[in-house]
Amino acid sequence: MENGQVSLEQLSDEDARLREWLLNEAEERGNAVVQVPQDEHGAGYCFSVGAWRRFGVPEAVVVGLPEGMGPVLINAYVARASAGERFRPGRLYDDFFDGVSVTVERVAKGHYPQFLGSAFLLYRTGDFPAIQLITPTPEGAWPWQPDAPEGFAQWQPVLTESGRPEGWQPGVNGP
């Protein structure tokens, strides 16, 4: 172990295979999408691995979307970001899904182990940027709004230090 990090030679066979898959997906497709199903602890989520390494754009995480929608959103984000589009926290993006807005927030490093864990197989020190792609309910309520359905903020937590938007002020310069 160097600097508290596991060397590549110390990876388990399973982790070595996963790392190889992540590298291959990033090389062939631009990024891998890792999906984690819902369980008794919370909503399912997915995240990109390889976008930072391949294109220099932040990795992305999506929490709590219906099954199948997260990877579509992640792949669309990576395609657009790798083509030069920059995503600013608090800005609304209405062209990912028909009739559904998306906004962006920076992910606090403290959430990386839980929500971006496999990314450490590529970025051993955890030195990579990540954003969260956040969507409202079908009725347009965001997780931080008082009129959001009960439990929605727990289902789609905002992955900042405070658990609320920090890159903008809700209702002032963001949704």
Secondary structure, DSSP 8 states (H G I E B T S, - for coil): -BTTB--GGG--HHHHHHHHHHHHHHHHHS-EEEEE--BTTB--EEEEESHHHHHS--EEEEES--TTHHHHHHHHHHHHHHTT----TT--EEEEETTEEEEEEE--GGGHHHHSGGGGGTSTT----EEEEE---TTS--TTSTTS-TTHHHHS---SSSSS--SS-BTTTB-
